Amino acid sequence: MEFQLDKIIIGHNQFFGVDHMSSERGAKRAQYFSKIKNIIDLLHFAIDKGATGLMLSTHPRAKEIAKAILADPALKDNLNIYILLPYVAKYIRMANEKGMINMITDALKEATLKDKIGIALKGGVGFFKKDQISILKSLIDLEMVPFRGLKIKTVFLHNNLTDLNLGLGFTSVLHFFNEYIPQKFSCKGGFCTLNFDQLVKSLSNIDITHPVIMAPFNGAGYQMNPNPKVCEETMLAYPTHTIAMSILAAGLIKPAEAIGYLKKIPQIKSYVVGASSHDHIVETYTLILDELGK
Amino acid sequence: MLKIGVIGAGKMGLLHSAILNHNENCVISSISEPSDMILNSFKTFNSKIATYKNYEDMLSKEDLDCIYITSPTHLHSEMAIKCLEGNKHVFLEKPLAINCSEAKPVLELSQRVDRSSMVGYMMRYIETFEKTKRLIDSGNIGRIINFNAKMQVAQIFSKGRGWRSDPLKSGGGVVILQATHLIDLLCWYFGFPNKVQSNFNNYYSEKLEDFCHCNFIYDDELTGSFFSSWSIFNKRLLETSIEIHGTNGQINVNDDTLQLYVHNDADEFKAGYFKWTKPELSTGVSIDVGGTHYTRQDNFFIQAIKENLKIDHDIPNAYLVQKVTDAVYSSATTKDTVEIVN
């Protein structure tokens, strides 16, 4: 059967206090969603309004959310989970605190302690220094621990890492990720990016066709690098499975305007939408289902 | 095509390399980095970039036009001098050095050689802060009489490890590693203060300051202050906010939003409130790796080298920022107001 993305994927930013328009508003939401019950109630409401997917980053609180979903059959059975890894903010903080090398070494030590995830390690951390792919495998396996048992549809590489590898010309890392995820976790591997055009072309150059991509598409052109026109042309020229994100341009544009723009790009069949409040869910989800096809 | 070498492929070195690799006017031809783990990654994943364990080997073997120095701060001075002596254009990550006495030989040499330099004060390229500079300079809110600034993040809640937590290598704590960005921004906006008065608190770090309050004292009627800490709970990302009071209005700016209040009509602004958000101020870039401001900064540096443009945050300017930073430390130690002699 052909791979199909969920039409509406619930975004996760509001649960973790991320708000690109206002950090103050983000902090308020984080406070509200610090109660797991508020998150679960909101997920039920979103499903009721037509959402079938949920984006989850490997945020420290994701484990708690995953546990609550597993304990709730209605959520467990009705939500396809999209994982975004790694939780970059944590690693940046660790790198600032103890240096990048210490950060990687410590993370690897942690990975080796979790023998239950099946990391075969011979000769300690030193072994990894010679084998870059083993390092990557261990770090991915470690990040995936909290999500065991969930119905995972795609595991995305965080845009910071996708774009860093893209920038450095490390496309073989992207190739590895695309192969490793299906092999190990029986789901698709995908790429979150703020450089849709360059990424799709680079992936095509290494024979990754029909990649699963999550990238900003919005009428304001926000984060559509190098510019919206080029992104739209690339979308037409290359077959992809794309999830549009930042469809409201961090709150700059209203849902009706956002949908008007997305209507012009029928190649996009999936949208990740924040779920900050009941009103917001009703407004955007209804518009998407009515205007962008069932 | 400018050939670039990068010294120190840690977090910032990788970020700049990824950006410059996509600038059509330059090419990353080599990196030097003591860690095998990083060197092996380059060897495995992009063999077009030559790798060196020692930066002096790189400088002698590669024919480079420009060097990005993104190593720990205590190494900046020695490395910058070697690069400038080799007649290279130099980009240095902030701060210039661990203190003024280390920075001085770099300043003097940079003034003798005809090469471009830039110090990585990237906040000047964040859309909201960039527009704030234009608004201040336009005079629409009148003469600036007061400012209050804040820069905070949740990062350090225990004694750190690595070079950043060793004051001999970093030069200090939150002031030199984080607030130096804010000090640069405030000096860019309002000019260099004549005196500073500061106090520190080091609750979490044994030898480094975790909290800093500082007053900037100017000769005229302007007064201002900033607070900075890396030990603030629940601030998952670095947050910077500045409140600016002028004789004809007010500006409230942070990383995401810029609000302007104009008291009496001024140029295109009718008396009243105006607001801009980051998405509406932002424009696309060649590649976005961790923030468009980094891309705009690096692309401007390459353009400035090519077209011989003036760079505001060059080594001489960063030296003045370093003088203010040194005075902040000196004031906290002596518990007295410290004059900044120019």
Chai-1 contact restraints between the chains, C-beta under 6 A:
chainA,res_idxA,chainB,res_idxB,connection_type,confidence,min_distance_angstrom,max_distance_angstrom,comment,restraint_id
A,M21,B,D256,contact,1.0,0.0,6.0,A-B,restraint_1
A,M21,B,T277,contact,1.0,0.0,6.0,A-B,restraint_2
A,S23,B,E239,contact,1.0,0.0,6.0,A-B,restraint_3
A,A89,B,R236,contact,1.0,0.0,6.0,A-B,restraint_4
A,R93,B,Q155,contact,1.0,0.0,6.0,A-B,restraint_5
A,A95,B,K11,contact,1.0,0.0,6.0,A-B,restraint_6
A,N96,B,Q155,contact,1.0,0.0,6.0,A-B,restraint_7
A,E97,B,G160,contact,1.0,0.0,6.0,A-B,restraint_8
A,K98,B,R161,contact,1.0,0.0,6.0,A-B,restraint_9
A,K98,B,G162,contact,1.0,0.0,6.0,A-B,restraint_10
A,G99,B,G162,contact,1.0,0.0,6.0,A-B,restraint_11
A,G99,B,W163,contact,1.0,0.0,6.0,A-B,restraint_12
A,M100,B,G10,contact,1.0,0.0,6.0,A-B,restraint_13
A,M100,B,K11,contact,1.0,0.0,6.0,A-B,restraint_14
A,I101,B,S35,contact,1.0,0.0,6.0,A-B,restraint_15
A,N102,B,R161,contact,1.0,0.0,6.0,A-B,restraint_16
A,N102,B,G162,contact,1.0,0.0,6.0,A-B,restraint_17
A,K129,B,D36,contact,1.0,0.0,6.0,A-B,restraint_18
A,K129,B,M37,contact,1.0,0.0,6.0,A-B,restraint_19
A,Q132,B,S41,contact,1.0,0.0,6.0,A-B,restraint_20
A,Q132,B,T44,contact,1.0,0.0,6.0,A-B,restraint_21
A,N160,B,G290,contact,1.0,0.0,6.0,A-B,restraint_22
A,D163,B,V289,contact,1.0,0.0,6.0,A-B,restraint_23
A,L164,B,A18,contact,1.0,0.0,6.0,A-B,restraint_24
A,L164,B,V289,contact,1.0,0.0,6.0,A-B,restraint_25
A,G167,B,A18,contact,1.0,0.0,6.0,A-B,restraint_26
A,G167,B,N21,contact,1.0,0.0,6.0,A-B,restraint_27
A,G167,B,H22,contact,1.0,0.0,6.0,A-B,restraint_28
A,G167,B,I287,contact,1.0,0.0,6.0,A-B,restraint_29
A,G167,B,V289,contact,1.0,0.0,6.0,A-B,restraint_30
A,L168,B,S17,contact,1.0,0.0,6.0,A-B,restraint_31
A,L168,B,A18,contact,1.0,0.0,6.0,A-B,restraint_32
A,L168,B,N46,contact,1.0,0.0,6.0,A-B,restraint_33
A,G169,B,N46,contact,1.0,0.0,6.0,A-B,restraint_34
A,F170,B,F45,contact,1.0,0.0,6.0,A-B,restraint_35
A,F170,B,N46,contact,1.0,0.0,6.0,A-B,restraint_36
A,S172,B,F45,contact,1.0,0.0,6.0,A-B,restraint_37
A,V173,B,F45,contact,1.0,0.0,6.0,A-B,restraint_38
A,L194,B,D288,contact,1.0,0.0,6.0,A-B,restraint_39
A,N195,B,I287,contact,1.0,0.0,6.0,A-B,restraint_40
A,N195,B,D288,contact,1.0,0.0,6.0,A-B,restraint_41
A,A220,B,P279,contact,1.0,0.0,6.0,A-B,restraint_42
A,Y222,B,P279,contact,1.0,0.0,6.0,A-B,restraint_43
A,N225,B,G284,contact,1.0,0.0,6.0,A-B,restraint_44
A,N225,B,V285,contact,1.0,0.0,6.0,A-B,restraint_45
A,N225,B,D288,contact,1.0,0.0,6.0,A-B,restraint_46
A,P226,B,G284,contact,1.0,0.0,6.0,A-B,restraint_47
A,P226,B,S286,contact,1.0,0.0,6.0,A-B,restraint_48
A,N227,B,G284,contact,1.0,0.0,6.0,A-B,restraint_49
A,A249,B,P279,contact,1.0,0.0,6.0,A-B,restraint_50
A,A250,B,P279,contact,1.0,0.0,6.0,A-B,restraint_51
A,L252,B,P279,contact,1.0,0.0,6.0,A-B,restraint_52
A,L252,B,E280,contact,1.0,0.0,6.0,A-B,restraint_53
